Structure formats: structure tokens, C-alpha cells
Amino acid sequence: MVLGWLLVAICFLLTLQKALNRCHPDNRAMSPGQVWLNLIPCLNLVWSFLTVTRVADSLDREFRDRRLRTEGDYGRGIGITACVLNLVGGIPYIGVLFALGGLVCFIIYWVKIAGYSKQLADDEGYDRDDDYDDRPRKRSVRDDRYEDDEYEEDDRPRRRSVRDDDEEDDQPRSRRRDDEYDDEDDADDDRPRRRR
């Protein structure tokens, strides 16, 4: 019985490790080797919850990064349910019902993670080198006022100020003088106008 459980656990953890290996290191919430900590008795009671949430986070980041479908929770809900039901399965008498429910949820979770892993493996059109270019981007033509610095340090879009708009115009803008305002609107106003 224990040997059968150990064999099932090893196969399950291999599936989790394979799914994490298919995620880019920047998208992983945990390293693939950390899934094996679930084999340590007593530690696995807590670590299984962390494994479920971190695998779901890793898959979510990878699917978003590859621009694949992003709906769903990547097994987080069913995985947490399996962990809770297996934990409560230790209660005498009624725990057997919880343990059976935990086994069903565990199998569903395993199939879901294997499916997500297969979907990542089937995505052959994804070129990771183009998406992870760490070189600084060249400045655009409109930012030619920084000729001494050829590369940007910050890729955030720049706000255009009023001064930037004025520099682009060839003709200077004229100010409106006070006497250009329509006096019909201010017929009730007897105050003298001040020149700027």
C-alpha cells in the first residue's frame, strides 16, 4: 500500500516538475525541484498548498507571456480543494468520505496540470529569444534631442509637455490680448482690464 502510494506520488510530482520545466524561469513562482519536498512527511501538509498555488501562478504567467488562452485558474481551485479534503480525511469515521472526495479532486487536478503542460509543449511557434531581449531599445526619432545618449534606460512612454509641442512648431504662437476678448459677454463688468 505504501509502495503504491509512493509510486503514484512520484508520477504526480514528475508531472508537476515537467509543467514547471516548460515555463520560462522568469515566469516560475517556484523551481521545478521544489515539488519533491511534498514527499517529506508532515511538511507535505503545508507544502502541498504552496505547491498548488505556485504552480498555478507559474502557469498563469507563462500562458500570459505566450499569449495563449488565459481563462481559468490553472488548477488552483481544484488543487486547494484536494489538499483540504485530504487533510480533513484524517478525521475518524467521516474522514473516509472526505478522503474519497480528495482522491477525486486530486485526479482531476493531475489531469488538468498534465493538460496545461501538454499545451505548453505543443506551442512550437513560440520563440522565446525574441520576447526576452534584454538589450536596451534605441531611441525613437521623436526623441532626437538626447543625441548624446543613444539608448534608453527606461522603456516607459514619455509624457509630452506643452514645451515639447512648442518646440515642434515652426511658427511662434501668439498670445491673445485682453482687448481681443468679446466685450459683449462682459457688458456687466465695469472693472478696468489689466494688461499682461
Secondary structure as a PSIPRED ss2 file (coil, helix, strand):
# PSIPRED VFORMAT (PSIPRED V4.0)

   1 M C   1.000  0.000  0.000
   2 V H   0.000  1.000  0.000
   3 L H   0.000  1.000  0.000
   4 G H   0.000  1.000  0.000
   5 W H   0.000  1.000  0.000
   6 L H   0.000  1.000  0.000
   7 L H   0.000  1.000  0.000
   8 V H   0.000  1.000  0.000
   9 A H   0.000  1.000  0.000
  10 I H   0.000  1.000  0.000
  11 C H   0.000  1.000  0.000
  12 F H   0.000  1.000  0.000
  13 L H   0.000  1.000  0.000
  14 L H   0.000  1.000  0.000
  15 T H   0.000  1.000  0.000
  16 L H   0.000  1.000  0.000
  17 Q H   0.000  1.000  0.000
  18 K H   0.000  1.000  0.000
  19 A H   0.000  1.000  0.000
  20 L H   0.000  1.000  0.000
  21 N H   0.000  1.000  0.000
  22 R C   1.000  0.000  0.000
  23 C C   1.000  0.000  0.000
  24 H C   1.000  0.000  0.000
  25 P H   0.000  1.000  0.000
  26 D H   0.000  1.000  0.000
  27 N H   0.000  1.000  0.000
  28 R C   1.000  0.000  0.000
  29 A C   1.000  0.000  0.000
  30 M C   1.000  0.000  0.000
  31 S C   1.000  0.000  0.000
  32 P H   0.000  1.000  0.000
  33 G H   0.000  1.000  0.000
  34 Q H   0.000  1.000  0.000
  35 V H   0.000  1.000  0.000
  36 W H   0.000  1.000  0.000
  37 L H   0.000  1.000  0.000
  38 N H   0.000  1.000  0.000
  39 L H   0.000  1.000  0.000
  40 I C   1.000  0.000  0.000
  41 P C   1.000  0.000  0.000
  42 C C   1.000  0.000  0.000
  43 L H   0.000  1.000  0.000
  44 N H   0.000  1.000  0.000
  45 L H   0.000  1.000  0.000
  46 V H   0.000  1.000  0.000
  47 W H   0.000  1.000  0.000
  48 S H   0.000  1.000  0.000
  49 F H   0.000  1.000  0.000
  50 L H   0.000  1.000  0.000
  51 T H   0.000  1.000  0.000
  52 V H   0.000  1.000  0.000
  53 T H   0.000  1.000  0.000
  54 R H   0.000  1.000  0.000
  55 V H   0.000  1.000  0.000
  56 A H   0.000  1.000  0.000
  57 D H   0.000  1.000  0.000
  58 S H   0.000  1.000  0.000
  59 L H   0.000  1.000  0.000
  60 D H   0.000  1.000  0.000
  61 R H   0.000  1.000  0.000
  62 E H   0.000  1.000  0.000
  63 F H   0.000  1.000  0.000
  64 R H   0.000  1.000  0.000
  65 D H   0.000  1.000  0.000
  66 R C   1.000  0.000  0.000
  67 R C   1.000  0.000  0.000
  68 L C   1.000  0.000  0.000
  69 R C   1.000  0.000  0.000
  70 T C   1.000  0.000  0.000
  71 E C   1.000  0.000  0.000
  72 G C   1.000  0.000  0.000
  73 D C   1.000  0.000  0.000
  74 Y C   1.000  0.000  0.000
  75 G C   1.000  0.000  0.000
  76 R H   0.000  1.000  0.000
  77 G H   0.000  1.000  0.000
  78 I H   0.000  1.000  0.000
  79 G H   0.000  1.000  0.000
  80 I H   0.000  1.000  0.000
  81 T H   0.000  1.000  0.000
  82 A H   0.000  1.000  0.000
  83 C H   0.000  1.000  0.000
  84 V H   0.000  1.000  0.000
  85 L H   0.000  1.000  0.000
  86 N H   0.000  1.000  0.000
  87 L H   0.000  1.000  0.000
  88 V H   0.000  1.000  0.000
  89 G C   1.000  0.000  0.000
  90 G C   1.000  0.000  0.000
  91 I C   1.000  0.000  0.000
  92 P C   1.000  0.000  0.000
  93 Y C   1.000  0.000  0.000
  94 I C   1.000  0.000  0.000
  95 G H   0.000  1.000  0.000
  96 V H   0.000  1.000  0.000
  97 L H   0.000  1.000  0.000
  98 F H   0.000  1.000  0.000
  99 A H   0.000  1.000  0.000
 100 L H   0.000  1.000  0.000
 101 G H   0.000  1.000  0.000
 102 G H   0.000  1.000  0.000
 103 L H   0.000  1.000  0.000
 104 V H   0.000  1.000  0.000
 105 C H   0.000  1.000  0.000
 106 F H   0.000  1.000  0.000
 107 I H   0.000  1.000  0.000
 108 I H   0.000  1.000  0.000
 109 Y H   0.000  1.000  0.000
 110 W H   0.000  1.000  0.000
 111 V H   0.000  1.000  0.000
 112 K H   0.000  1.000  0.000
 113 I H   0.000  1.000  0.000
 114 A H   0.000  1.000  0.000
 115 G H   0.000  1.000  0.000
 116 Y H   0.000  1.000  0.000
 117 S H   0.000  1.000  0.000
 118 K H   0.000  1.000  0.000
 119 Q H   0.000  1.000  0.000
 120 L H   0.000  1.000  0.000
 121 A H   0.000  1.000  0.000
 122 D H   0.000  1.000  0.000
 123 D C   1.000  0.000  0.000
 124 E C   1.000  0.000  0.000
 125 G C   1.000  0.000  0.000
 126 Y C   1.000  0.000  0.000
 127 D C   1.000  0.000  0.000
 128 R H   0.000  1.000  0.000
 129 D H   0.000  1.000  0.000
 130 D H   0.000  1.000  0.000
 131 D H   0.000  1.000  0.000
 132 Y C   1.000  0.000  0.000
 133 D C   1.000  0.000  0.000
 134 D C   1.000  0.000  0.000
 135 R C   1.000  0.000  0.000
 136 P C   1.000  0.000  0.000
 137 R C   1.000  0.000  0.000
 138 K E   0.000  0.000  1.000
 139 R C   1.000  0.000  0.000
 140 S C   1.000  0.000  0.000
 141 V H   0.000  1.000  0.000
 142 R H   0.000  1.000  0.000
 143 D H   0.000  1.000  0.000
 144 D C   1.000  0.000  0.000
 145 R C   1.000  0.000  0.000
 146 Y C   1.000  0.000  0.000
 147 E C   1.000  0.000  0.000
 148 D C   1.000  0.000  0.000
 149 D C   1.000  0.000  0.000
 150 E C   1.000  0.000  0.000
 151 Y E   0.000  0.000  1.000
 152 E C   1.000  0.000  0.000
 153 E C   1.000  0.000  0.000
 154 D C   1.000  0.000  0.000
 155 D C   1.000  0.000  0.000
 156 R C   1.000  0.000  0.000
 157 P C   1.000  0.000  0.000
 158 R C   1.000  0.000  0.000
 159 R C   1.000  0.000  0.000
 160 R C   1.000  0.000  0.000
 161 S C   1.000  0.000  0.000
 162 V H   0.000  1.000  0.000
 163 R H   0.000  1.000  0.000
 164 D H   0.000  1.000  0.000
 165 D H   0.000  1.000  0.000
 166 D H   0.000  1.000  0.000
 167 E H   0.000  1.000  0.000
 168 E H   0.000  1.000  0.000
 169 D C   1.000  0.000  0.000
 170 D C   1.000  0.000  0.000
 171 Q C   1.000  0.000  0.000
 172 P C   1.000  0.000  0.000
 173 R C   1.000  0.000  0.000
 174 S C   1.000  0.000  0.000
 175 R C   1.000  0.000  0.000
 176 R C   1.000  0.000  0.000
 177 R C   1.000  0.000  0.000
 178 D H   0.000  1.000  0.000
 179 D H   0.000  1.000  0.000
 180 E H   0.000  1.000  0.000
 181 Y C   1.000  0.000  0.000
 182 D C   1.000  0.000  0.000
 183 D C   1.000  0.000  0.000
 184 E C   1.000  0.000  0.000
 185 D C   1.000  0.000  0.000
 186 D C   1.000  0.000  0.000
 187 A C   1.000  0.000  0.000
 188 D C   1.000  0.000  0.000
 189 D C   1.000  0.000  0.000
 190 D C   1.000  0.000  0.000
 191 R C   1.000  0.000  0.000
 192 P C   1.000  0.000  0.000
 193 R C   1.000  0.000  0.000
 194 R C   1.000  0.000  0.000
 195 R C   1.000  0.000  0.000
 196 R C   1.000  0.000  0.000
